[in-house]
Amino acid sequence: MSVAENKVTLGFEAEVKQLLHLMIHSLYSNKEIFLRELISNASDAADKLRFNALSNESLYEGDSQLKIRVDFDKENRTITIEDNGIGMNRDEVRENIGTIARSGTRHFFESLTGDETKDSQLIGQFGVGFYSSFIVADRVTLETREAGGDPEEGVRWESKGEGEFTLETIQKLDRGTKITLHLREGEDEFLENWKLRTIIRKFSDHISIPIEMKKENYGEDKDEKPVEYETVNSASALWTKSKDEISEEQYTEFFKHVSHDLKEPLARVHSRVEGNNEYTLLLYIPSHAPFDLWDRDPKHGVKLYVRKVFITDDADKLMPRYLRFIRGVIDSDSLPLNISRELLQENKLLEKIRSGAVKKLLGLFEDLANNEPEKFKSFWKEFGQVLKEGIIDDYKNKDRIAKLLRFSSTETDTQEVGLDDYIGRMKEGQDKIYYITADSLSAAKNSPHLEIFRKKGVEVLLLGDRIDSWLTDHLSDYEGKHLQSIARGDLDLGKLEEEKEKEEINSVGKDFEEVIGKIKQALDGKVSDVRISHRLTESPACLVSEAYGMSRTMERILKEAGQNFPSSKPVFEINPNHPLIGKLKNEADETRFADLTLILFDQAVLSEGGQIDDPAAFVHKLNSLLQQFMA
């Protein structure tokens, strides 16, 4: 096939076009990250080759000295980044460069605000990677060949970063990838030796693979000698050094390398564990949540190395899902170097490493909570909802996680109330931790179920996050105190309720036996029971879930998710002291009695954030009654 015949022009996906536009216009103030990103990609390619060569040494093609080479040409105004890593074949180039095959892409674009500063941070979270080339270049050429591949099956990719790119098959004798950036006008600062070296040492000094450049005096002598290269980075794995040898700047740049984040991390833990199972971990809490935080199946996060050889970044094997926001590395001295990704699934040593890493991270969270409250507030704001999943997923550490939880309550709208704080403020005679779940904080805060608690000055936790309905199903007790929903079952206030109050309610109940029977008839099929309420002081009625049934909030969440199951019928509670209930008790007209009962029922549904079955019928009944009262 001739070059002309094998060269094809293809269009970028719409998402790639949008990303390229954003990068060129949003990252203009941080241009030098292009070199960090391209070197990072080259480092990943070398790591992958080193891992694959463990089981197939022929992939090295006689050259096992992995390296990255950075060069520049002032006359042609180009920068070249070349590696001898794993390389790509034609299909991989088309998939990895022409598209963005990554979960959460749509959510990423939906998260963009139009504010260049905020969007540049999001781009950093997404991982700008190869596309960062177009921050400084108006044309990019990529030449690559996969390790072990046919030298006649190399691939050249080229684009001006606009709407399309070309692909063609070329001869490429060496494995790996070479990227040539044709710089835009005005980007001449990147054609200086000292500038490129400074960027490499600033952003990529920690990379364990040598990054080479021509010797600084190359080209000054008219009788030029053969080109000599020298390593410009320290080329040693940062995490293997002692803490005293690592500066704050180095820690920060390593975080940016492993996370592709433009911002500094919130906190970190760097630890060496010795004994029968030796490993080192360097783990970071980002300062802000990634755009794909709610993707429970991330393919990035923490990387596993064995004696500095990259093995996998399959997050599930290294971190439980509720810690999917953690970034960093774990390097084992005890795992076999030739372990396959499949064998990792059942490896006991890896299970212990994962368990130890989780303990270290929980200790870091606890340290923030106890000693750096402002940092912990930031941590909770960004990752609190995800950490709540740990109560469900990690039974072994449930008590430690529960101590870290923070909630809003009737005492404060902000999520800063810990369970220990709540217990410390409990009323004399109170033996339960009271809470309410709802679709939002506003719905929880304005629930009629709170009325008796406000009257008695009893604090109630307000749980308005979607995860909270699952959380409370798995956290029934804390420090010997039962967590009690105020919207489920009979309300038992224990010693908080005086005997006189109980006697009054029982006495009133007898007076309302007849009207309760009529309400049951009017609401036949809608409720499981009707009874006098202990909890209402201002509202006429409310709905209560069965003590051991599914909460109303959980039912709504599951239905929104498309789950089909028979709905449970709530208990309808009435307030005998409310004028509308008094009016109902004395209503002789059966039609008006039924209409008023149905209106009160629908109002109770609305007050908890639910949707009524027939809004038009509700409005019609309400208008009819209003006209009668106004006549």
C-alpha positions in Angstrom: 0.0 0.0 0.0 1.4 3.4 -0.9 1.6 6.2 1.6 -1.1 8.1 -0.3 -3.4 5.1 -0.1 -2.9 4.3 3.6 -3.2 7.9 4.8 -6.7 8.8 6.0 -8.2 11.9 7.4 -10.7 11.5 10.3 -12.8 13.9 12.4 -12.4 14.3 16.2 -15.3 13.4 18.4 -17.3 16.5 19.5 -16.0 16.1 23.1 -12.3 16.2 21.9 -13.0 19.4 19.9 -14.6 21.0 23.0 -11.7 19.9 25.2 -9.1 21.3 22.8 -10.9 24.6 22.6 -11.0 24.8 26.4 -7.4 23.9 26.8 -6.1 26.5 24.4 -8.3 29.2 26.0 -8.4 28.2 29.6 -4.8 27.1 30.4 -3.0 30.0 28.8 -1.6 31.1 32.2 -0.2 27.6 33.0 1.3 26.7 29.7 4.3 24.8 30.9 2.1 21.9 32.2 2.2 20.5 28.6 5.7 19.2 29.3 4.7 17.6 32.6 1.7 15.8 31.0 3.7 14.5 28.0 6.5 13.3 30.2 4.0 11.7 32.6 2.4 9.8 29.6 5.9 8.7 28.5 6.6 7.5 32.0 3.4 5.5 32.1 4.3 3.9 28.7 7.6 2.8 30.1 6.0 1.4 33.3 3.6 -0.7 31.1 6.4 -2.1 29.0 8.4 -3.0 32.1 5.4 -4.9 33.5 4.5 -6.7 30.3 8.2 -7.6 29.8 8.1 -9.6 33.1 6.3 -12.3 31.2 7.6 -11.6 27.7 11.2 -10.3 27.8 11.3 -10.1 24.0 9.3 -6.9 24.1 12.5 -5.1 25.1 13.8 -5.9 21.6 17.3 -6.1 23.1 17.1 -2.7 24.8 15.9 -2.8 28.4 17.3 0.6 29.3 14.0 2.7 29.5 14.3 6.4 29.0 12.6 9.6 28.0 14.3 12.1 25.7 13.4 15.8 25.4 14.9 17.8 22.5 14.2 21.1 20.7 15.1 22.7 17.4 15.2 26.5 17.3 15.4 26.7 13.6 12.3 24.6 12.9 10.7 25.8 16.2 9.9 22.3 17.4 10.0 20.4 20.7 10.3 16.6 20.7 9.4 14.2 23.5 10.4 10.6 22.8 10.2 7.4 24.9 11.0 3.8 24.3 8.0 2.4 26.2 5.1 0.2 25.2 4.1 2.2 22.1 0.8 1.8 20.3 -0.6 0.2 17.2 -2.9 1.9 14.7 -6.2 0.9 16.5 -4.8 2.1 19.8 -3.8 5.5 18.4 -7.2 6.0 16.9 -8.9 5.0 20.1 -6.7 6.9 22.5 -6.0 10.0 20.6 -9.0 10.5 18.4 -11.6 9.9 21.2 -12.0 10.3 24.9 -12.8 6.8 25.9 -13.3 7.5 29.6 -16.3 7.2 31.9 -17.6 10.4 33.3 -16.8 12.4 30.1 -20.3 13.7 29.7 -20.5 14.7 33.4 -17.2 16.5 32.9 -18.6 18.7 30.2 -21.8 19.2 32.1 -19.7 20.5 35.0 -18.0 23.3 33.0 -19.2 26.7 34.0 -17.8 29.0 31.4 -15.5 30.6 34.0 -12.0 30.1 32.7 -10.4 29.9 36.2 -12.9 27.3 37.5 -12.8 25.3 34.2 -9.1 25.2 34.1 -9.2 23.4 37.5 -11.8 20.9 36.1 -9.5 20.3 33.1 -6.8 19.4 35.5 -9.0 16.9 37.3 -9.9 15.4 33.9 -6.3 14.9 33.1 -5.2 16.9 30.1 -2.7 14.4 28.9 -1.8 14.4 25.2 -4.1 17.2 24.3 -2.1 19.6 26.4 0.3 19.7 23.4 -2.1 22.2 21.8 -1.6 24.7 24.6 1.7 25.7 22.9 1.6 24.0 19.5 -0.5 24.7 16.4 0.5 21.4 14.9 1.4 18.1 16.6 2.9 15.0 15.0 3.0 11.6 16.8 4.9 8.6 15.6 4.7 5.3 17.4 5.2 1.6 17.2 4.1 -1.0 19.8 6.8 -3.1 21.5 7.2 -6.4 19.7 5.5 -5.0 16.6 6.5 -5.0 12.9 8.8 -2.0 12.1 6.8 -1.6 8.9 3.6 -1.1 11.0 4.5 2.1 12.7 1.8 4.8 12.9 2.0 8.6 12.3 -0.8 10.8 13.7 -0.9 14.5 12.9 -3.4 17.3 13.6 -3.6 21.1 13.9 -6.0 20.7 16.8 -9.0 21.9 14.9 -11.6 19.5 13.6 -9.6 16.6 12.2 -6.5 14.5 12.2 -4.6 12.2 9.8 -3.4 8.6 10.3 -0.9 6.8 8.2 1.3 3.7 8.4 5.0 4.3 8.4 8.3 2.5 9.0 9.5 2.9 12.5 12.5 0.9 13.5 12.4 1.7 17.3 9.5 0.9 19.6 7.8 3.6 21.6 6.4 7.0 20.9 7.8 10.3 19.5 5.8 13.5 19.8 6.8 16.6 17.9 5.3 19.9 18.8 5.3 22.7 16.1 5.2 25.8 18.3 2.8 28.6 17.9 4.1 32.1 17.3 5.1 33.7 20.6 6.0 30.5 22.4 9.8 30.9 21.8 10.6 30.7 25.5 10.2 26.9 25.3 13.0 26.8 22.7 15.6 27.5 25.4 17.6 24.7 27.0 17.5 26.2 30.5 13.7 26.7 30.3 13.0 23.1 29.4 15.4 21.8 32.1 13.8 24.1 34.7 10.3 22.7 33.9 11.5 19.1 34.0 13.2 19.6 37.3 10.2 21.4 38.7 7.5 19.0 37.6 9.2 15.7 36.7 12.3 15.3 38.9 10.6 12.5 40.9 10.0 10.3 37.8 12.1 7.1 38.3 12.9 6.8 34.5 15.9 8.9 33.2 14.8 12.1 31.3 17.6 13.0 28.9 18.5 16.1 27.1 21.6 17.1 25.0 24.4 18.3 27.1 24.1 22.0 27.8 27.2 23.0 25.8 26.2 20.9 22.7 26.3 23.0 19.5 28.7 25.7 20.9 31.7 24.0 19.3 31.9 24.5 15.6 33.5 21.1 15.3 30.6 19.3 16.8 31.2 16.0 18.4 28.7 13.2 18.3 25.5 14.1 20.2 25.8 13.3 23.9 22.9 13.2 26.3 22.7 13.6 30.0 20.0 12.8 32.6 18.4 16.0 33.9 16.1 14.5 36.6 17.1 12.7 39.8 15.5 9.5 38.2 14.7 7.9 41.6 11.2 7.0 42.9 10.2 9.7 45.3 8.3 7.5 47.6 11.4 5.4 48.4 13.2 8.4 49.9 13.0 9.3 53.6 10.7 12.1 54.5 13.6 14.3 55.5 15.0 14.1 51.9 11.7 15.3 50.3 10.7 19.0 50.1 7.1 20.2 50.3 7.5 21.3 46.6 8.5 17.8 45.6 5.6 16.2 47.5 3.3 18.6 45.8 4.6 18.0 42.3 4.5 14.3 42.7 0.8 14.6 43.7 0.2 16.6 40.5 2.0 13.9 38.5 -0.1 11.0 39.9 -3.4 12.9 40.0 -3.2 15.2 36.9 -4.5 17.9 39.3 -3.5 21.5 39.0 -4.1 22.3 42.7 -2.1 21.4 45.8 -3.3 18.4 47.9 -5.2 18.8 51.1 -3.1 16.3 53.1 -0.9 13.2 52.7 0.4 10.2 54.5 3.9 8.8 53.7 4.7 5.6 55.6 7.1 2.6 55.5 5.8 -0.7 56.9 8.3 -3.3 57.8 8.1 -6.9 58.8 6.9 -10.0 57.0 4.9 -7.8 54.6 7.0 -4.8 53.7 5.6 -1.9 51.7 5.8 1.9 51.3 2.8 4.1 50.7 2.5 7.7 49.7 -1.2 8.7 49.6 -2.9 12.0 49.1 -6.2 13.6 49.8 -6.9 16.0 47.0 -8.1 19.5 47.9 -11.3 19.2 45.8 -13.5 16.4 44.5 -12.9 15.1 41.0 -15.7 15.6 38.5 -16.3 11.8 38.4 -16.5 11.3 42.1 -19.8 9.5 41.8 -18.4 6.9 39.4 -18.1 4.0 41.7 -15.9 2.1 39.2 -12.9 4.3 38.7 -9.9 3.1 36.8 -7.4 5.4 38.3 -6.4 6.6 41.8 -3.7 4.5 43.5 -0.9 2.8 41.6 0.6 -0.5 42.8 4.4 -1.0 42.3 6.5 -4.0 43.3 10.1 -2.9 44.1 9.5 0.2 41.9 8.1 -1.8 39.0 4.6 -0.6 38.1 2.0 -3.4 38.3 -1.5 -2.0 38.2 -3.7 1.0 38.8 -6.9 -1.0 39.2 -8.2 0.9 42.2 -10.5 -1.8 43.5 -7.6 -4.0 44.4 -5.9 -1.3 46.4 -8.6 0.9 47.9 -12.3 0.3 48.9 -14.7 2.2 46.8 -15.5 4.7 49.5 -11.9 5.9 49.3 -11.9 6.2 45.5 -10.8 9.9 45.7 -7.4 9.0 47.2 -4.4 9.4 44.9 -0.9 8.1 45.3 1.3 5.0 45.2 1.8 1.8 47.1 5.1 -0.1 46.6 5.5 -3.6 47.9 8.8 -5.3 48.7 7.1 -8.6 49.5 4.8 -9.3 46.5 6.4 -11.4 43.7 7.7 -9.2 40.9 6.0 -11.5 38.3 2.6 -11.5 39.8 -0.2 -11.2 37.3 -3.2 -8.9 37.6 -5.4 -12.0 37.8 -3.5 -13.4 40.8 -3.8 -10.1 42.6 -7.5 -10.9 43.1 -6.7 -13.6 45.7 -3.4 -12.5 47.1 -3.4 -12.5 50.9 -0.4 -10.1 51.1 -2.2 -7.6 49.0 -5.3 -7.8 51.2 -3.1 -7.0 54.2 -1.5 -4.1 52.3 -5.0 -2.7 51.4 -6.1 -3.1 55.0 -3.0 -1.3 56.3 -3.4 1.5 53.8 -7.1 2.0 54.9 -6.0 2.2 58.6 -3.3 4.8 57.7 -5.9 6.9 55.8 -8.5 6.7 58.6 -5.7 7.8 61.0 -5.0 10.8 58.7 -8.7 11.7 58.6 -8.9 11.5 62.4 -5.8 13.6 62.8 -7.4 16.3 60.6 -10.6 16.1 62.7 -8.8 16.4 66.0 -6.0 18.8 65.1 -6.8 20.7 61.9 -10.6 21.4 62.1 -10.6 23.8 59.2 -8.9 21.3 56.9 -11.3 18.6 58.1 -14.3 20.9 57.2 -12.9 21.2 53.7 -12.3 17.5 53.5 -15.9 16.7 54.7 -17.4 19.3 52.2 -15.6 17.6 49.3 -15.7 13.9 50.3 -18.1 13.5 53.2 -20.9 11.9 51.2 -18.5 9.3 49.7 -17.0 8.5 53.1 -20.5 7.7 54.3 -20.4 4.7 51.9 -17.8 3.2 54.2 -20.5 2.5 56.9 -22.1 0.2 54.3 -19.0 -1.2 52.6 -16.5 -1.5 55.4 -18.0 -3.3 58.4 -14.5 -3.8 60.0 -13.9 -0.1 60.2 -17.5 1.0 60.7 -17.0 2.4 64.2 -14.0 4.5 63.2 -15.8 5.9 60.2 -18.9 6.6 62.3 -16.8 8.8 64.5 -15.8 10.9 61.5 -19.3 11.5 60.2 -20.7 15.0 60.3 -24.4 16.0 60.0 -26.7 19.0 60.0 -29.1 19.2 62.9 -31.8 21.3 64.4 -29.0 23.2 66.1 -27.1 24.0 62.9 -27.6 24.0 59.1 -24.0 23.2 58.4 -22.7 19.7 58.4 -20.5 19.9 61.4 -22.3 17.8 64.1 -20.5 14.6 65.0 -22.2 11.8 66.8 -20.0 12.5 69.8 -21.1 16.1 69.7 -24.7 15.0 69.6 -24.3 12.6 72.6 -22.6 15.4 74.6 -25.7 17.6 74.1 -28.4 15.0 74.8 -31.1 16.0 77.3 -31.4 14.4 80.7 -33.4 11.2 80.3 -32.7 11.0 76.6 -31.4 7.5 75.5 -31.6 7.7 71.7 -30.0 9.6 68.9 -32.9 11.0 66.9 -32.7 11.7 63.2 -34.8 12.3 60.1 -34.0 11.5 56.5 -35.4 13.5 53.6 -34.8 14.4 50.0 -33.0 17.6 50.9 -31.8 19.5 54.0 -34.7 22.0 53.5 -37.3 19.2 53.5 -35.8 17.7 56.6 -35.6 21.0 58.4 -39.2 21.8 57.7 -40.7 18.3 58.4 -43.7 18.3 60.7 -42.2 15.3 62.5 -39.8 17.8 64.2 -42.6 19.7 66.0 -42.6 17.8 69.3 -38.8 17.8 69.4 -38.6 21.5 68.9 -41.2 22.0 71.7 -39.1 19.9 74.1 -35.7 21.3 72.9 -34.4 17.9 71.8 -31.8 18.0 69.0 -32.5 16.0 65.8 -30.0 15.1 63.1 -31.2 16.3 59.7 -30.1 13.9 57.0 -30.7 15.3 53.5 -28.1 13.4 51.4 -29.3 10.6 49.2 -26.8 8.2 50.7 -28.3 8.8 54.2 -31.2 6.4 53.8 -28.7 3.6 53.2 -26.4 4.9 55.9 -29.0 4.7 58.7 -30.1 1.2 57.6 -26.5 0.1 58.4 -25.8 2.3 61.4 -28.3 1.4 64.1 -26.2 2.1 67.2 -23.3 4.3 68.2 -21.5 4.2 71.5 -24.4 2.2 73.0 -27.1 4.7 71.8 -29.7 3.6 69.4 -30.3 5.7 66.3 -34.0 6.3 66.0 -35.8 7.7 63.0 -38.5 10.2 64.1 -40.6 9.3 61.0 -40.8 5.6 61.6 -43.0 3.5 63.9 -44.6 4.7 67.2 -42.7 7.6 68.7 -41.1 6.6 71.9 -39.7 9.5 73.8 -39.0 7.4 76.9 -38.3 9.6 79.9 -38.6 12.8 77.8 -42.4 12.3 77.8 -44.2 12.8 81.1 -46.9 10.4 82.3 -49.4 13.2 82.2 -48.8 13.7 78.5 -49.3 10.0 77.8 -52.6 9.9 79.7 -53.9 12.9 77.8 -53.1 11.3 74.5 -54.8 8.1 75.5 -57.8 10.0 76.7 -58.1 12.0 73.5 -57.7 8.8 71.4 -60.9 7.5 72.9 -62.8 10.7 71.8 -61.5 10.3 68.3 -62.2 6.6 67.8 -65.3 7.3 65.5 -63.6 9.9 63.3 -60.5 7.6 63.0 -62.7 4.9 61.7 -64.2 7.3 59.1 -60.8 8.5 58.0 -59.7 4.9 57.5 -62.7 4.4 55.2 -61.9 7.6 53.2 -58.2 6.6 52.8 -58.9 2.9 52.2 -56.0 1.5 50.1 -53.7 4.5 50.8 -52.7 3.9 54.4 -52.0 1.0 56.7 -53.4 2.6 59.8 -54.7 5.9 61.2 -53.9 7.1 64.8 -53.5 10.0 67.1 -50.1 11.7 66.8 -47.6 12.2 69.6 -45.3 14.2 67.4 -47.4 17.0 65.9 -48.0 20.3 67.7 -48.7 22.7 64.7 -49.5 20.6 61.6 -52.8 18.8 61.2 -51.4 15.5 60.0 -48.3 13.6 58.9 -47.2 10.3 57.4 -45.2 7.7 59.3 -43.4 4.6 57.9 -43.7 1.3 59.6 -41.1 0.7 62.3 -39.2 -2.0 60.3 -40.3 -1.0 56.8 -38.6 1.0 54.1 -38.5 4.7 54.7 -40.5 7.0 52.5 -37.4 8.7 51.3 -35.7 5.4 50.3 -38.9 4.4 48.4 -38.8 7.6 46.3 -35.0 7.2 45.6 -35.5 3.6 44.4 -38.5 4.5 42.2 -36.5 7.4 40.6 -33.8 4.8 39.8 -36.4 2.6 38.0 -36.8 0.0 40.7 -40.1 -1.7 40.6 -41.5 -3.0 43.9 -44.9 -2.7 45.7 -45.1 0.5 47.7 -45.7 0.2 51.4 -48.6 2.0 52.9 -47.8 4.6 55.5 -49.5 5.3 58.8 -51.6 8.5 58.8 -51.3 10.4 62.1 -53.6 13.3 63.0 -53.2 16.1 65.5 -56.4 16.3 67.6 -55.6 19.8 68.7 -55.5 21.3 65.2 -58.6 23.3 64.0 -58.8 21.4 60.7 -59.0 18.0 62.6 -61.7 19.5 64.8 -63.6 20.6 61.7 -63.2 17.1 60.3 -64.5 15.5 63.6 -67.6 17.6 63.4 -68.2 17.3 59.6 -71.5 15.6 59.0 -71.5 15.7 55.2 -69.8 12.5 54.0 -68.6 14.0 50.7 -67.0 17.0 52.3 -65.5 14.7 55.0 -63.9 12.5 52.4 -62.6 15.5 50.4 -61.1 17.2 53.4 -59.5 13.9 54.5 -57.9 13.4 51.1 -56.6 17.0 51.0 -55.0 16.5 54.4 -53.4 13.3 53.2 -52.0 14.9 50.1 -50.7 17.8 52.1 -48.9 15.3 54.3 -47.3 13.8 51.2 -46.2 17.2 50.0 -44.8 18.2 53.3 -42.3 15.4 53.2 -41.2 16.2 49.7 -43.3 13.5 48.0 -45.5 13.7 44.9 -49.2 13.3 45.1 -51.0 10.8 42.8 -53.5 13.2 41.2 -52.5 16.9 41.5 -55.5 18.0 39.4 -58.0 16.3 41.8 -56.2 17.8 44.8 -56.5 21.3 43.4 -60.2 20.7 42.5 -61.1 19.5 46.0 -59.1 22.3 47.6 -60.8 25.0 45.5 -64.2 23.5 46.1 -63.8 23.6 49.9 -62.3 27.1 49.8 -65.4 28.3 47.9 -67.7 26.7 50.5 -65.9 28.3 53.4 -65.9 31.7 51.6 -69.6 31.6 50.8 
